[in-house]
Each structure stands twice: as C-alpha cells, then as structure tokens.
C-alpha cells in the first residue's frame, strides 16, 4: 500500500482517527494525506435558492460571520497539530484543505489512493447529524477505493472479522483486505456467516483453506437467530478487531446501517470498520 487518505472535519478532528491513521501508515509504510474541511451552515459565496417556489439570493456567507476568522484559526491549529503528530511518529504526511466540492474532491483523489480512513463523525453540516452522516454515507457509496471508518477508541488490531453472506461483494472485501494489509496476517481471522442457510462442507473447506494462506489462525462462526440482530449483538462486544464488510448500499450491509442500532454501532466503534465496493 502506497497512499492513505484521512478525511476529517477541520474544526474538530478526532485524535483517535489521527492515531489510527498513523498506526496503519506506520504498519504499511504508506504516505498519509490529511483532508481538512469546515462544516458550515452557510455557503462560502452567495447562492441562488428558492422559498415557496420564488428564487432569492442568500447573501449571508460564512466569510461574513463574526466567528469565521476564529474557525479559520482553529483549523490552521488542527492542521499544524496533525503535521506535528505525524512528524513525531515518523509518518510521511501532507495536508489538503477543501473549501468547495468536498465529496467530489475526495472521490477524485480516491481514484489513485489505496485506502480512505474516515472519522465516524465527519459531516457536511453539523455534529448533531445521525451516524453515519450524509457525507460518510455518500463516501461509502462512491469512493473509488476501500474505506475504513476509524474507531471511536483505538487499540492495536488482534483479530480480523469477516462478515460473510456468500455474495461476491463479501468475498471481494475479504480479498481486498488481505491484499492491502497483509501485515495483519499475524492476527486471528474469524469469518462470521451472516446468511440464514448453513454453509455446505465444500464452501467451508474452501474458506478455511484460503484463510490458512493469509492468517496464522482462523475460524468460522455461524450466528443463530435473526441474522442482523445477532450480528449487531456479536460486533458490539468486540474489541481490538477490524470488521470487514462488502459493498455499502447493497444487500444486508445497507439494511444494517438503517437499523435502529446502527447509530450506536458507529458512534461507539471500538474497532475499525472496513467497507469496499465490488
């Protein structure tokens, strides 16, 4: 792996997200690029809008607000702190500040990046948005490389948990994780079967053979009961793990993020969540 993008809201970057990004960068010797931006209630320039079908120009902009200067100073402080943290840890890093077209800019950069690490709280607008925020949801759907949602509290990874439902996207996610992070081969690997039908003996053997080539120890666990609820209950108890899922916005993974527990799961992540497209 050569290039990692770290996406943070510039006004309040999460220390754990930075530490986790540095951890992966140090593990893989990849260059780290920090993307900073400010979530604003107002645009940076006057915009044409509509009220009751009548057009008007909103002339109140972020630059005209009294607190705009203080926010700019805070963002600069956070960017310097990011640089200082990376320098102290010996991590090769650079910074980009995004003012316009935030999502498009990140997705464009992702075409030539190996991995995106996103703060679970990253948002276009406010800190009160549900998790995952609109920005994070769109990023998970449109990114051109795998995305890891950084944990709320960071500890080194001792286990890799693959959420497997037999779909091409779940298999692809398993492969992408091992290609990008072969350094995790010393960790324990656990495949969680999350479809209602039992895995046949042939499929189980193929999975165990594949995992034995990439991990020192591995196992397959079949969850009983209502699958989505059982998976949430299982994951909420996990620590020092990385959870791997198939493409966001498709099949069960998208339903999981609409579940009543999804907000709790993401806001209290005790582990990083790896999601990629097929």
N, C-alpha and C positions, 0 to 999 in steps of 0.2 A: 504494500500500500504506500502511495506517494503523497496524497493530498487529502486533508481532512478540513471540512468547513464547520465552524462553530457559529450557530445562529443564536443571538441574544438580543433582548431589548436593552438598548443602551442606557436607559435611565436607571435600570435596576438589574444588572446581570447577576446571575446566581453563582455564588462561589463554588458550589458543588459541581455545576456544569463545567466551569473552567478547570477544576481539578480533575474531573473525569476525562475531559478532552486531552489534558496534558498527560494523563495516565496512558491513554490509548496512543497518543503521539509518541511517547517515550517507548512504549512497547513495540511499536511498528516502525519507528524512525521516520514517520511521515511528517511533512510540513503542515503546520496548523495555521489556518486563516480565520480570524475572528470577524464576523459580520455584526456591526452595531447599527441600531436604528432607534428612533424615538417613537413611541406610540402616542399619537396626537388626537385630540378631539377636533382640531381644526386643521385645515389644509395649509400647506406652506405658501400657497398662492390663491388669489380669488378664484372661486369656482362657480360655474353656472349650475343652478339647481332648480327644483320645482316644488311649489307648495300649492296643493289643490289644483294642479294642472297648469299653474301660472309660473313662468320662468322668473328667476331673480338671481342676482349675483351676491354670493356670500362674501362680504368684504373683510370680515374678521378673520385674520390668518394667524397662524402660530407665531410668526415673526413679530406681530403686533402686540402679543400678550406680554404683560409685565414679567411673568415668570420664565419667558422663553430664554432670556440670557442665562438665568441660573441653571436651567435644564441643560443648556449647551455646555456650561462649565462642568456640570456633573458628568455628562457623557465623556468629555475630554478626560476627566479624572479617572473614570472607569476604564477608558481605553489605555491610559498610561499604566494603570494598575494591572491590566491584562498583559501588556508588554513586559512589565516588571516581573510578574509571576512567571511568565514563560522563560524570560531570561534567567531567572534564578534557578529554574528547573532544567535549564539547558535545552529548551524546546525551540526549534526554529519556527518563528511565527511572524505573521504580518496582519495588518488591520485594514478593513474597509468600512467606511461609514456610508450607509444608504439613506438617501433623502426621498427619492421617488421610485415608484415601481418596485417596491421591496420584494414582493413574491417573484415577479418576473426576473429580477436581477439574481436572486438566489437560485432559481431554477436554471437560468442561463449558465451560471457558474457550475452547477451540479453536473452539467453535461461532461465536464472534463475533470471532475473530482471523483474520488473513490468512495467517500463517505460524508454524510452530513450528521452532525450532532446538534440536536435542538433542545433548548431549555424547555421543560414541560410547561412553563408559564409564559412562553413567548407569545406575544399578542400584538395585533394591529392597533387596538384601541385602548383597552383598559385592563387593569389587574382583576376585575370582577367577572370577566368572561368565564364561561364554563371551560373545563379542561376535557378534551383538547380544544384550544381556541380555534377561531376561524382560520387564522394564519397557519397553525400547525396542521389542521385538517387538510387544507389545500396543499400544503407542502408534502404531506404524506401521500397525497394522490398524484402530484405532478412532478415530484423530484425525479431526476434522471440518474440517481444513484441511491443506494440504501440509506435509510435514515435511522438514527438511534435517538430515542427520547432519553435524555440524561436523567439519572436517578435523583430523587429529592435528597437522599443522603448517600454518599459514595463510600463504598468499600471495594477492595480488590475482588475480581471475579474468580470464584472457585468452582462454579457449575454453569453449564450452558443447557438451557431448557428449550427444546424444540417443540412447538405446538404443531402437531401433525394431524391432518384430516384426510390424507391421501390425495389431495389436489395438487396439480402441477405447481401452483404458487407456493405451497408449503414445502415441497421438495426443492424448488428453486431457492427459497430462502435458506434452507439448510446448507445447500452448496455454496451460496454466496458468503455466508458467514465463515465457512471453513476456508474459502479462497482468500478472503480479506484478512482474516485473523487466525492464521494457522498457529500463532503463538498461544492460543487458548487450548491447544491440544493436550496440555498437561492438566486441564480442568476435567471434571467429571461431566459427562454428557447424558442427558435424560430426554427421551422422546415421550411426549405426552400424547396419547391417542385421544383425539377430541371428536371423533365421529361415533355414531351410535352402533354401527356394525363392528363386530370383532375383527381384528386383523388376522388374516389367514397365516398359516405357518410359513408359506413361501415368502410372503411380504415381510414378515417379522425377521426371517433369516437374512434377507437382502439388506434390511435396515441395519441389523446388528453387524453384518459384515462390513457395510460402508462405514459405520461409526468406528469400528475397530481399526480402520485405516487412518483415522484422524484424531482419535482420543484414546487416552490410556485406559479409561474405564467408562462403561456406558450401560444403559438400561432402558427398557421400555415400560411405561406405566399406562394402564388403561383406566380412565376415570369412569365411575359409575354414577347413575342418577341423571338429572337434567344436565346436559353437557356444558352449556355456557355457565350455569351457576357453579357447577363442580370445578370448572377451570378457574373461575374467579376466586373461589374459596382456596384452591390449591396455590395460586400465584400470590395471593395476599399474605401467605405465610412464609414466602421465600425471601431469603437474604443472600448476599454475596453470589448472586447469579446474574446471567444475562438471558433474557427471554427472547426467542426468535419466532417471528410470525410472518405469514405470507402477505400478499399484497393488500394494503389498506383500501377500503372502498369496495371490496368484493367479498362475497360469501359470508362466512361466520365472523370474520375479523371485523367487518364494518358493523355488524349487528352488536358485537361485543362493545364497541365504542359508543353505541347508543343505549347500552344497558344502564340501569339505574346505578350500578356500582362503578361505571367507567370513570366518573369524575373522581371518586375516591381512589381508584386504582392508579390513575395518572398523577394526581396531586400528592400522593403519599408513596410514590415509587421508591422501593428500597433496592431496585435493580434497574439497569438499563434495558430498554425495550427496542429490539432490532426489527425493523419492518422494511421489506423491499418489494419491488414490483416483479411480476413475471412477464 
